[in-house]
């Protein structure tokens, strides 16, 4: 059964089709949730909440390709995570002056494995991590992030700058040879 | 959704990550069961909320009906009874008189007080106020101490007093001074006048004709 057919069946209320979609997307979506929420149990709860909303909003979905479906589900998951973080008031408001722009060592990151990058990202404090995820990984701009998180653009910029510098420090602390070479 | 360009390589890797090497993967069966339960539970909860709403509405309607029925049963007191200081004064006076205990001693049943002194039983006459008005004819029950035939003790029994016939006298014959007047029906310019004289009390509703009650159109 192809994904469009699965969507069609799931829209009709077929539990089997819903189950298949869940199996297909849940792993990746759990990793998305975990990028925002460090705790495994919280992330699983948010995953279930997200899928519940996804199945509820299926009648409004018009299938436009796998990538669109994937990004739609991902967006639902991110919204759930942001709602959770907002409830927990995990966003630390820091001074609004923009710190010096820190450039990420893209080459260093490219040489790392996905799990290593993931472990580095989830070590960041919640505020930094959220802005970093939204800006660097999801590709949003500071205006969008500010609107989503209810913070100013300056705060978003400042959080991103601090997140990047912290990430650089972590890369150095991990004693990665490439970084060593670069810094020497 | 655009910002400074990042190398897509590591972001793509991160996006494609499905599990961490050292961690146990997601138990999909258990997770699906929980999700399915949640979906079913929310459906039931939704239905339950409707039942609760219906029950609350039903109770509210019943409550309102009962309140309406109860209000229908209670009539408000007449206006003349409410705002009439003279009548109130008179009623206070009447109650003062009637609440005086009347001791009636029967000679057939001697009380322990009779024998040692040998005195005749004391008859206390009931004070009758000389009230010559319609108000005076309505009397509340008088409490009298009547001796019980079997016991030596007097038992308090409520006896309804028969309305006493009063002499009807014209208000002008009462004499004395006006002790009070109050508007009974202000909208009709009627007021109640009270008199106190040697013959007793009297009250009458009198129309005030000194003031013009109607406005006649000017010619």
Interface residues (C-beta under 8 A of the other chain):
Chain A: X15 X19 X22 X23 X26 X27 X28 X30 X31 X35 X40 X44 X47 X48 X51 X52 X55 X104 X106 X107 X109 X110 X112 X113 X114 X115 X117 X118 X119 X121 X135 X136 X137 X138 X139 X140 X141 X142 X144
Chain B: X1 X2 X3 X6 X7 X9 X10 X11 X13 X14 X15 X16 X17 X18 X19 X20 X21 X23 X25 X26 X28 X31 X32 X34 X35 X36 X38 X39 X42
